[in-house]
Amino acid sequence: MFSIKFRRIASGVAAAVVIPLVLPAAANAAPPTYRLVDLGIGDDSVAVAINDRGHVVGTRADGGAFLWRDGRTTDLGAFTPTDVNNLDEVSGFRPTETGIQAVLWRHGVRTDLATSPGGSSAAFAVSDRGQVVGWSAAPEGVMHATSWQRGVPTSLSDEVSFASDVNDRGQVVGAAGSLNQVAVRWFRGDETQLSAEPTQATAVNRPGTVTGLVFGGSTAGFVWQHGRFIDLPAPPGEPIFSFTQPTGINSRTQVVGTSSDGAFVWERGRTTILPGLTPAAAANDINELGVIAGSNPTTPDGLVPHAVIWRK
C-alpha cells in the first residue's frame, strides 16, 4: 500500500485517545529475526507493494514499473505503481502534459481510469474485488478522494481529500479536510472521522484495523482498532529528527514502515528494526504471510536503493 509523502460528513467522530498496549508475554519473547533478500532489479529500484502470493511491484532506475514473480521480472511499462492485488492487478499513475493520470494494469494492459478532461488523478490501492482508490481533480480544482469500480469513478468527499488504501470489504481510508486534514474511513456511503487531531490514515487490513500518522512536534504512527488508538511512538533521539511512518498492515496487525532508525515492523507491542545497511532502508508493505517489501541502500551514504523483501 502506497505511503503518501508528498465525504458525507462523519457518522461519528472518535477522539484521538492514545492507549498503551500491554502485552507481558511479548515483552519476554525474543524479537523476531528477519533475513534480507535482494530481488535483483538493480540500483535505484524500490519494491512498493507485495500481495499474498509473494508477488512484488516496484520501480526501476529508468522510472518504469516491474512485477516480480518467483524470481522472474515482468516489465509493466512507464508508470509509477502503487499497489498489487492477489490477481496481479496493479494500480498507479503516469505523467501527462497537465499533471498525472490514474491507471490500472491488468492482464498485460494498462488502462487510464476515468478523470475529468484536462484534470489529474492518482490511484494508490486496488482490492481483490477490483476496487481502485486514490484521488482525482478537475482542471484548476482541488483533489477529492475517489473510488473507481469497473472504471467508473465515485467521489467520496466534498472536501480536499485523498484515499490511500482499501480492503476487500470496501472500507476505504485516507485523509480529508480543507485546513488541517484528519484520518478518515469511508464505508457504505458514510465518512467516519477517526480523530480530531491532524492525522492521516495510510493502510487498512481485512478486519478494518487502520494504521497511519499523527502530526505534531514529530511524526509518529498509530493503529486504530475498535474505535481506539494505539500509539506507535517515534524511536528515541533528537525530537526534530525522530519519526515513525507506518505504510502497511496485515490481518495479524503487523505494521511496517519507515522510521528515523530505519525500516521497521511492529507486532504485539514490539518494534523491530529490520536488517539494512543504513537507516535509509524503507519498508513499504506487508502481506498476510508476514513478508515485507521495500528498499535497502547498498552504499553507506544511503543513496543507492535496491528493491528487497524481508522474511523470517
Buried (B, 14 or more C-beta within 10 A) or exposed (E): BBBBEEBEBBEEBBEBEBEEBEEEEEEEEEEBEBEBEEBEBBEBBBBBBBBBBBBBBBBBEEEBBBBBBEEEBBEBBEBBBBBBBBBBBBBBBBEBEEBBBBBBBBEEEBEBBEBEEEBBBBBBBBBBEBBBBBBBBBEEEEBBBBBBBEEEBEEBBEBBBBBBBBBEBBBBBBBBBEEEBBBBBBBEEEBBBBBEBBBBBBBBBBEBBBBBBBBEEBBBBBBBBEEBBBBBBBBEEEEEEBBBBBBBBBEBBBBBBBBBBBBBBBBBBBBBBBBBBBBBBBBBBBBBEBBBBBBBBBEEEBEBBBBBBBEE
